Amino acid sequence: MTHIAPSNIEPPRNPLDWSRRTDMKQIQLKALLFATVYLLLTPSLAAKQPADSSIRFIVQHPLKTVEGHCQNVKISDLEYSLKDQLQLLSAFTITIHYRDLKTGNSNRDSHMMEVLGYPDHKSVIAKIDGLTPDGNRVRITGHLTIKGITRPFQTMASTARTEKGSLTISGSTTVLLSQFQIEKPSLLGMSIEDTVQIHYRFILDP
């Protein structure tokens, strides 16, 4: 009786299965190449952070001038180009938590948070919609939200280039407390002025 040894030869593959595998590998390779080229050619579109930022505020009272500063200024979704001149590629947001508003007096800072609506509201939010260069100046437009109330604003800032190509943006603007329905704190029966002065400076690297 003749015994037939089992064959090690695989049965012929389905041509359609082989074609599908080949097509899938080609798609994966093309996707990988596209992602690599996109990352290499569009570094300027990555969200950025200023090299440095500073925001100060000044409140006037008949008996005293109170100066404060903002710690931990958070900026999100900032995309820009400095190739020829400043170009904002998308709107971005500046967020300052109430607890980061410092005047050098903890009791005054706590009272300021209450006046601003804490804990129902916890942050000052500035949405910057446009940066329009005009010579050595730039027009900044956007919307400011305090105590849950949003108002449009615009301010003119000066610009200066450094030797390394960085751009410094600095300027000042004013905020009216009454526009945001903020009750003016008082001391010795006298209230602070309705106008709050804001001074800002940002440094953008290329």
DARATA-V210112 format. One record per backbone hydrogen bond with DSSP energy under -0.5 kcal/mol. NH is the residue of the N-H (numbers start at 1). CO is the residue of the C=O. Records with the same first field share a line. If there is no record, write none. Layout:
NH = CO  CO
//
This chain:
5 = 3
15 = 13
17 = 14
18 = 14
19 = 15
20 = 16
21 = 17
22 = 18
23 = 19
24 = 20
25 = 21
26 = 22
27 = 23
28 = 24
29 = 25
30 = 26
31 = 27
32 = 28
33 = 29
34 = 30
35 = 31
36 = 32
37 = 33
38 = 34
39 = 35
40 = 36
41 = 37
42 = 38
45 = 42
46 = 43
48 = 78
51 = 203
52 = 203
54 = 201
56 = 199
57 = 68
58 = 197
59 = 66
60 = 195
61 = 64
64 = 61
66 = 59  64
67 = 65
68 = 57
69 = 102
70 = 55
71 = 69  100
74 = 95
75 = 73
76 = 93
78 = 48
79 = 77
81 = 87
84 = 85
87 = 81
88 = 131
89 = 79  87
90 = 79
92 = 128
93 = 76
94 = 126
95 = 74  93
96 = 124
98 = 122
100 = 97
101 = 98
102 = 69  100
109 = 105
110 = 106
111 = 107
112 = 108
113 = 109
114 = 110
115 = 111
116 = 112
117 = 114
118 = 113
120 = 117
121 = 117
124 = 96
125 = 123  145
126 = 94
127 = 125  143
128 = 92  126
129 = 127  141
130 = 141
132 = 139
133 = 131
134 = 137
137 = 134
138 = 157
139 = 132
140 = 138  155
141 = 130  139
142 = 153
143 = 127
144 = 151
145 = 125
146 = 144  149
149 = 146
151 = 144
153 = 142
155 = 140
157 = 138
158 = 170
159 = 136
160 = 168
162 = 166
165 = 162
167 = 204
168 = 160
169 = 167  202
170 = 158  168
171 = 200
172 = 156
173 = 198
175 = 196
177 = 175  194
179 = 176
180 = 176  177
181 = 178
182 = 177
183 = 181
187 = 190
190 = 187
192 = 185
193 = 60
196 = 175
197 = 58
198 = 173
199 = 56
200 = 171
201 = 54
202 = 169
203 = 52
204 = 167  202
//
